[in-house]
Amino acid sequence: MKIQYAMLCALALAATGRAGDAAPPPPKWLGEITRVAYTDLGNARLAGDWPDKVIADAAAAGVQMFFSRVHSGSEWEGLGWKSEFGPLDPKLNGRDGTRDVVELCHKHHIRYLAYYWAQREHASVAEAHPDWCGVSVRGKPTRYFCINTPYRQLVRDRIVELVAKEGVDGIFFDMFHARQDECYCAGCKAKFKQLTGHDAPTVENFENPVWRQWVEFRYRSIEDAMLDFNRAIKAANPEAALVVNTWNAWVYHHALKARNSIRVIENVDGMLEETAWYDTVDPSFCAFPTLYNFMSWHLAGLAKEKAAFMWARGAVVRLPIGYTETLTRQMVMLANGSVPAQSVPGREVMKRYMADIAAREAYTRGSRPLRWCGLLVSEKTEMWYGRNEPQERYIKGIYGAYQIMLERHLPVVLVTDRDLERGDLAGLSVLVAPNAAALSEKECENLRSFVRAGGGLVASYETSLYDEEGQPLKDFRLGDLLNAHKLGDFDARAIRVGWDPLKIHSANWYVPATHRWAKGEVRVAMERCGVTDPPGTVHTGLPLIGRLLEVEPVKGKRSDLRVATAHYSELLAKVESTNHPGVVENKFGAGKVIYFPADLTWSYFRLGDPHAGGLLEQAIREAAGTPPPVEVVAPSIVQATPFVQGKRVVVHLLNDISSLGRSQNVKGESLRERTEVLPIHDITVTFHDPRLQRFTLIPGGTVLQVEQTPHGQVVKVPPLQVHAMVVAEER
């Protein structure tokens, strides 16, 4: 018997006794922090001039919030503070290292967050309390401790003590994650049985509804613990902050097989995501090819009005990185809405980049991404449709869509399935749903309402062909909205080169030369000629690499933009061909829907075909019905991200290139530090809102000259180094 996805969520909340309860509000000061320094130094030992001079120099550099370790999992014998709930680390020799660090930070007007390595303890704790240890699927104790045991009370007592007695301003939990191989301890198995009536499954099986419940149970357990801890420290001090490391941008089946659900943000004050660790530790598929850009954008989009801290390692292998690489990483974070929380590479470098952040912070505090286009990133689709290969089935298409919009300077904000469930689409002109396969009825109804009211929708491939648990449906759940009926499918991911007719297996777009989209990048691709083509040849066939569906419109005429396939059948000893619409369009209420049966954003990720990017851009603009409020003309390597700050519009311009290209080009192999910058010239920014009449370049405060045109106010930007902001204001 199938148990619905929503049922387990309700059961899990009911079991905590907190169904419907909201987390306490975040402290206001946390949202005002822009300059953060983190060190791996622990409070249990003195090292060089740590902590006195290090903290004094951090203060002189303008640091507003500081992290250091009060608890380091299994690496220390004890704790970094005098506690009623564990022994003092012997290296402290009776000294309360954490109190010393807190007093130094407060003396210099720095907020201090205590780094607590979650779910890890010294071996002596496991020896004293073996029943607190996590248990693997094989029934063996793991190195992690389970929060569904009395261990949770120990952690709660310690963090309350840190806030109430040591005076820390908040807690930062590192490594508090759900893990695929855990936890099968007696506590977890009993709780799961109580909630669902089932034994905890031991074999990953996405066809088994109990397995899906088990995955959700582990996520909900972490979230419940975070709510518990947040309430506890707020009871001790309402101004205390709780920040947790999430790994939300790491796909479910990445190499370490650990992460949290996007729902964690609902129970904490802020999130921190790790980037640049992949360079040296984990070569898994994370967020390529625009690694730092996507992760910072995704983190800020999840956090919304809560704090989003993006953390980067301050070294390449073991050598501290220099100023140019550090600055570029900081500005990638800043330009995508996250607060840089760099692991300090060196004090002189810190001093320089803190000044760079300070020069911009008046235009970043309280700003929110400009809402015009939303990109739907569905956790349900990733987990239940993506299953054991979410990168290939889903995530690559998300990265491709993001990169299309990044390179074409289209403003885009994150829309999660949680947003879609709540109908939180206000302010958007268009929503892009790349292969959003697993959609609930509620999500579908909210999409219908959005389009009916005048919004645009651009969808692709198997969008709405599965339910919210990843189970296939007979046809599109959004068939009325997409105006599409599925007939078949074709997989053209393999690239085959050669003329052998016995190996034919291919797909192509066919774009008539007179089609309204046969312009721009699409036209350029059509006019690419081989050596045997006469001058002036225009090719209407363009390669399609990727998966596609064979569909027909439910109503209306078939598009003359087609997708054709060819496959040599050994059984029939002939080439079989198909020819179906390459796009299906629909007017729905006051809005417009454009559906691509092909997985074109996966194709863009794979090959970067300009015609795939051009088709999607034109569809987005057309479905939106109105141009972006801000438009940037610049090389594709320049990222342009517009934010709204009160009545201001602040456009971040990021030059994310150097003579070595992006920081890491080949996953797990090509590791380089950027040491120089290539300035970008001839950038223009057009603002369509006529009320915006005063334009300033930040940092520096240069007043930019404006040209009034029929399309809006156009400003030309001086040569861009790493990062600058065009601030547009009313007079």
N, C-alpha and C positions, 0 to 999 in steps of 0.2 A: 504493500500500500504506500502510495506516494505521500510524503509529508511536506507541506508547502514550506518554501524558504522563509516566509514571514513568521511561520509558527515558531520556529526555533528562536528567532530573535525575541519574540514576545515571551517565550518560556525563560530564556536566559535573563531577561530583564526582571521578570517576575521573581525569579529565584534569588536575585540580589536584594530584593526588597526596595528597589529604587525605580521601578517602572514609572516613566514619565518625569522623573526628577531631572533637573538641570544642574550642571556643574556651577560652582560659585563663580562670580565674575572675575576676570583677570585683574590684577592690580594695574592702575593707569600707568604707573611708571614704566612697566615693561614695554608698553607700546611706544614709548618715547625714546627707547634705546636705539642708537644707531652705530655706536663704536664699541665693539666687543673684542676682547682678547682672551685667548684660551692657551693654557700651557699644560703639557703632560706631567709637569712637576707635581709631586704629591706633598701634602702637608705633613707627612710623617718624617721627612728628612730635610736637612739643610744641604744645599748644594750651591757652591760658588757664592754669589751674593743673593741667592734666593732665601727668604722671600723679600727681605727689606728693600734692597735696591731695585729688584725686578719690579715690584709693585710701585715704588716711587717713580721709576722711569715710565711705567705704563700710565701713571697719572699725568706725568709731564707731557706724554704724547697725546693725552686727551681721552684715554680709555674711560668708558662709562660703566661697563660691566665686565667682570672678570670671572673665569672658571679656573679651578684647580682641583686636584683629587683629594677628597676626604676619605674615600673608600675605593679600593682598587681590586676588588674581587679576590681572586686567589693569589694575586701577586704580593700581598702583604700578609703578615701574620696576624695583625690586628687592625684597629681603626685609627684614623688620623685625628681623633679628638677624645677627650676623657668622657667615657660613656658609661651609663648604667647597663647598657645592653651589649656589651662586648669588651674584650680586653684592649688596652692601649697598645699600639704598635711599639715593640721594644726599642726601636730606633729613636723614639721620642724622648726616652729617658725621663719620663715624668712630665715633659713639656706638652702643653695642649697646642699642637701646631695649627689646628684649624682656628682656634680663638685668636692666635697671633695673626694669622692671615686676614681674618675678618676685621680685626681691629686696625690693621694696616690699610686695608681697602677703605674702611669707613673714615679713617683719618684723612685719606686722600679723596673722599667723596666719590668712591667707586662702589657700585652695587656688586655683591658677591653671590654667585650661585655655586653651591656645593656639588661637585661632580661625584656621583655615586654609581659605581659599576654594578648594574643590576643583575640579579639572579646568579651571581657568582660569589663565593665565600672561600675563606681559607679552609684547607682540608680538615682542620680541627672541628669546624662547624658540622661538616658532613659526618665526622666520626661520632660527634655527640648526638646528632639528630639525623640518622640515616633516612627516616621517614619523610624528611623535608626535601630530599633530593628528587629531581626529575627522574623519570624512568623512560627509557627508550622503548620502541616497539618490540624489541627483543627481550624486554624485561630486565635490562641492566641499568643501574644508576648512571646518570650522566653528570657532567660537570656543572650543570645548571640547577638552580633551586626553584621549586614550584610555588606559585602564589596561591594555589588552592590548598595549601597546607598551613600549619601555624607559622611557617616562615614569613608569611605576609604580615602577621602581627609584629614580628621582629623588625621588619623593614619600616612599618608604620611608626613603631616606637622610636626608632633611630632618627627618622627624618623629622618627626615632631620635636625630638630633643635638639636636633641641629637648629631648627627654627627658633624654639623657645629658649634654649639655654646658650647655644653657641652664637646666636644672633645672625645666622646666615639670612640672606634676602630671598633665597629660594633654593630649590632642589633641581638638579639636572640629572635625569636618569639616562645612562648610556646602556645600550644593548638590552633594553626591555622589549623582547620580541616574542612572537609566537613562532615556534619551530616545527618543521614538518615531522620530525621524528619523535616529537614529545607531545604531551606528557601522559604517560600511562601509569602514573602513580595511583595508589589506592584512592586518594582524595579526588582526583580528576575522574577516574572511572566511576566512582560512586555518584559524584555530582552529575555527570553526563547521564547515567542510568536514571537518576531521579528526574531529570529534565525531560528525557525523551522516551524512557522505557526501553532503551536499547543498550547493549554492551558496546563499549568503544571499539570501533572497527580497527583492524590492524593492517589491512591491505588497502592501498590507494586504489579506489575504484569510483570513477566519476559517474558511473551508471547507478551506483548505490546511493540512495538518498541519505542513508545514515552516515556515509562518508562525508557528504556535503555538510551535514549537521555537525559532524565532528570538527571540521575545519572552522565553521562558524563559532562553535563552542570555544575553541582556543582563542580566537580573536576577541570574542565577547568577554572572556576571562581576563585578558589583559586590560580591556577597556574598563571593566568593573573595578579592577585593582587601581587603575589611575584615578577614577572618580573617588574611590575610598581614600587614597593618599592625598588627593587635592583637598577634600573636605577636612582631613585631619590637620594638614598644615595651616589651612585657612582658619581653623578653630584656634590654633595657637597664635596666628598672626594673619589677619585678613589681607595684609599687604605682601604676604609671601607668595612666590611664584613657583609653579610646577611646569617644567619643560621636559619633554621626552624625545629621545632619538627614535625616529619612525621607520626609516628605510622604505617609505611608501612608494618611492619611484623605482625600487628594485622589484622586478617581476617575481611572481610567486615561486617559480622554479629556478631561481638563480642559484649560483654555485653553493652559497652558504645556507640556502633554504630557510631563511629567517626573515620575517618582516611583520608589520602590523597592518591592520585594516585602516582605511581612511577615516573611520569613525573615531579613532583615538583623539583627534583634535576636539571633539565635542566634550571631552572630559578633562582636558588640561588647558593650561594658559598659553602654551606655545609649543612649537615643534622644532626640532633640529634635524636636518638631513646631512648625511655624510657624502662629500664628494672629494675626489682626488686620492682617496684610499685605493681606489681601483687601480691606480697607476702601479702600485707596488705590491698589493696584497691579493686582490681578487680580479682575475681577468674575465669574470663572467659578463654576460650580456646585460648591461644596465641601461644607459640612456645614450646610445650612439645614434647618429654621428655628432649631434650637437649636445655633447654630454652635459657640460655645466649649465648651458642655457636652459635646456629642457628641465633639468632637475630643480633649478632655482625657480623657474616659472611654475612648475608643478607644485612645489612646496608652498610658495606664496598663494597659489590658487586654492590649495587645501585649507590653509590657515585663515584665509579671508581677512577678517579684521583682528585676528589674534596674531601673536608674534611668530614670525618665520625666520629661523636662524639657519643659514647655510654654512656648513663647516668645511674647511679645506685644510689638508695637511700642509705643514710649512716646510716640507722637504721633498726632494726627488730622490728616492731611495734613502740615503742617509745624509745628503748634502743639503743644508738649508737653501731654499730658493731665494733668488734675488728680487730686486724691486719690480722689474718689469713684469715678470710672471705673477708676482703677488698682486700688483695693481690690477692686472688684467682679470685675474680671478675675482678680486673684490668688485670690480665694475660689472662683470658678468652677473654676479649675484644682485648687485644694486639695480642694474637695468631691468632685471626680471622680477623685482618686487621683494626679494629676500634681504635680510640684514646680514652682512658679512660677519662671520664669527671665525676668523682665521686663527689656526694654530700658529703662534708667533714664530716666524722664521728667524728673526733677529731684531734687536731693539732699534737699530737705525732704520731698518726697513719698516718696522712698525710705526715709528715716528712719522715717516713720510706718508704711508698709506692712511694713517689715521687723519692726517691733515687733509688728504684728498677727500676722504669721506666727510669730514667736518665742513669742507667748502661746499658740499652739495646737500647737507642734511636739512637745511631750511626748506628745500624743495622736494624732499622725500617723505618727511614725517607726515603721517596722516593722509598720504596720497593713496589712491585706489586706481587699478587699471581701468582705462577707458573701455566702456562696454559697447561693442558694435558686433563683433563676431565671437561666438562661443565654440570651443572645441570639446565635444563630449568624449570623456575618458571614463569608460565604464568598468568599475571593479568587478561587477558580476560577469561581464563578458570576458574579462581577463581570466578570472578564476574558473568559471563553469563552462564557458565555451572554449577558452584557451586550453583548459585542462593541463595536461602534462607537457604541452609545448606552446605556452602563451606567447612567446616571442614570435614564433613563426605564424601562428594563426591570427594574432591580434595586435601585439605591441608594435611590430614593425610598421604596421599601417598607421598607428598613432604617431610614431616618430616621423613617418613620411609626410603626414598631414601637417604636423607642426613645422617641419622644415620648409614645406611649400610656402606656408604663411610667413615664416621668419624671413626667408630669402626674398619674398615679394613685398615685404614690409606691410603686411596686413595686420592690423591690431587684433589680437586674439586673447581671450580669457578662458581659463579652465572652467568647464562645467562637468561635475561629477554625476554619477547616477543618484547620489543622495540629493543633489540639487534638482535633478529632474524629477525625482519622487515628490519633492516639495513644490515643484512648479516654479523654482527660483530662476526665472529666465528674464526678469525685468530688465529693460534697457538694451536688450540684444535685438539687432535687426535680423541676424541670421545665425543658425546653429549648424555646425558641421558634425556629422555622425559617421565617421569612417568605420564601416563594418561593425556597427553597434548591434551585434547579433542577439544578445540576451537582454531583452527588455520586458518589464512587467506590464500588466494591463494599466496600472496607474501611470507609469512613465509614458506609455503610448497615448493615454488620454491627455496627459499634460502637453505632449507634443502636438496633438491635434488642436488643443486650445490655443497654443502658441501660434501655430500657423493660421488658424481660423481668424485670430485677432490681427493678422497682418505680418507675422514673422515669416522668415524664409527658412527652409530646411534643405540642406544638401547632404544626401546619404549615399552610401555605397555598399556594394556586394551583399552580404547576408544580413543586413540590418533588419531586425525584428523577425528573423526566421527561427528563433529559439525563444523559449520562455526564460523566466528569471533564474531558473535552475540549470540552464544550459541544455535543456531537452529540445530536440528538433520538433518543429511544427510542420504541418502539411503545406502551409503557404505563409506568406508574410502576415504577421500580426498587424502590421500597418499597411496592409494592401490597399485600403481606401485612400490613405494619405500618399503613399508612394505611387499609386495607380499602376501597380505591377503585379503580374502573376508569374510564378516560377514554372518553367518547363523542364529545365535540365541544368547541367553544370559542365565546366570544362576547366582543366588545370593546365595552364601554360607557363608554369614557373620555370621549367627546365629550358635553358637556352640551347638550341640546337643549331649548329652551323654546318652547312653543306648542301649539296644539290641532290642527294640521293632521294628519289621519290618514295622509297620504302621506309624512310625515316621521318617523313613529314609529320610534324605535330606543332602547330603554331596558331597564333591568334593575332588579329590586326584590327586596329581602329580604321574605319573608312569615313573620312571627313570630306564631304563635298566642298569643292573650291568656293562655292557660293554660300556655304553655311555661315551663320553669323559669328561662330567661334573660330572660323578659319582666318585668324588674324593673330598678331603678336607672336608669341613663342610658338604657337601651333602652326602659323603660316611659315615661320622660319624653318621649322622641322619639315614641313611639306615641300619646301623649296630646296632642301638639301639634295644635291645631285651626285650621282656616281660618275665615273669616268666615261661611261657609255651613254649617259643621258644628254640629249641635245640641250643647248642653253635655253633657259626659260621653262624647263620641265617642272611641273607641279605634281607631286605625288599625293594622291588622296588616301593611300594606305600607309598607316604608321604602326610600328610594332607595338604589341601589347604583351608584356611579360607579366604573368601573374594569374591568379584564379579569377574566374568569371562565372556568372550565371547566364543561362539562356532564358530570356523573359519576353513577355508580351504585355503591352499596356492593357489595363482593364477596360478602358474607354478611350475614345479619341484616336487620332491617327498615329501611325508609327513614325518615329523620328527617322529622318534620312541620314542621321549620324549613326553608323552601324558598327557592329562588332561581328567579324567573320572568323570562323575557325576552320582548320583543315587537319585531318588526322588519317594516316594510312592504317586501314583495318586489315590485319593479317587474315582474319576470319573471312572477310568478304573479298580480300585481294584487290582492294580499290581505296581511293582516297574519299573519305566522307567529309562533307562540308556543311557548315551551318551559317546562317546569316540572321542576326537578331538585332533589335535596337541597342545601340551603344549608350543611349540615355533615354530616360522616360521623364516627362514633365507633367506637372499637374497644378492646376489652380485649385486651392482649397480655402474656401472662405475668402478673406482679404489677402491671404498669403500665397506664396509660391513654393513648390517642392521640385527639386531636381534630383533624380536618382540615377546613379551610375551602377549598372550591374557588375562592373569589373571592380576588382580590388586595387584601384588605381593608386592609392596612397602607399600600399605595400610596394607597388611597382616603382614608385618614386623613390622610396627608401632604398630599394635594391639597385636601381640603375640611374636615378636622377633624370629620367627622360623629360626633356623640357616640355614636350606636348602634354604629358600627364599633369605637370604643374600648371601649364597654361589652361588646360581644360578645367581644372578645379578652381583656379582663380577666377576665371570668367563666370563659372557657375555660382561661386560665392557672391560675387558682385551683383550678378543678375538676381539671385534669390533675395538678397538683402533689399533690393529696390532703391537703395540710397547709397552713395559712396561713403567710404570711411570718413569720419570727421577730420582726420589728419591723414595726409598722404605724403610719402617720402620717396624721393628719387635719389637712389644711391646704389653702388654696387651691392650684389647679393650678400657679400660678406659682412656688410654693415647691418646690425640689428637695430630696428627702430621700435621702441615700445612707448606708447603714449599713456600717461596717467592723468587723473583728475585730482586736483588739490584745491578744494573750495571752488572758486570761480576760475582758477588757473587751469591751463592744460600744460603739462610738462612732458616733453618728448625726449626720452633717453636715446642717444645715438651711441652705439657701441661698435668700435672697430676691433673685432675679435680675430685679428690676423697679425702675423709677423713674417719675417723671412723664412720661418720654419713651418708656416701654416698653423692650424689649430694645435693645441697642446699635445693631443694624442690622436694619431691618425689611424693606427691599426690596433685593434683590440688586443690588449695585453702584450704588445710588442713595441710599437713605435712610441717611445717615451721621450719627450723633449721638453726642455724649459725654454720659454720665450725670453729672449734677451734684448730684442729691439722691436721697434714699431715702425710700420710703413704707413705714413699719413694718407688719408683718403680725401680727395678733392671733389669739388663740384657737387656737393650734396644740397638739395633743395627740400624744403618742407612747406606744404600747402595746408592752410587751415581754412575750412569751409564755413566756420561760424563767423559771421561778419562782426560780432561784438568783440572779437579778439583783435586788438589793434596795436598792442605794445609787445615787443619781442626782444628777449634778452638771452644771451648765451652765458651759461653757467658751467664751470666756474669762470670767474673773471668779470662778469657783469657787463660784457660788451653789448651795446645796443645794436640790434640787427636792423638793417634797412628792409623795408617791406615794399613789395610791388603788388599793387591792386590789380587783379585780373578777373575776367568773368567767372573763373572757377574758384576764386578765393584769394586769400592773402598769402603771397609767396615770399619766403625768406631764403636767402642763400647762406649756407653755413661755411665759416672759414675751415681750412684744412683740419680734419678730425684726427687727433692723436689716438688715445685709447677710448676716452669717453667724454661726452659733453651732453648738456641738456639745453634744449630750446624751450624757454619758458614764455608762454603766451598768456597775456592778461588783457582785461578790458582797460580802457583809459580811465 
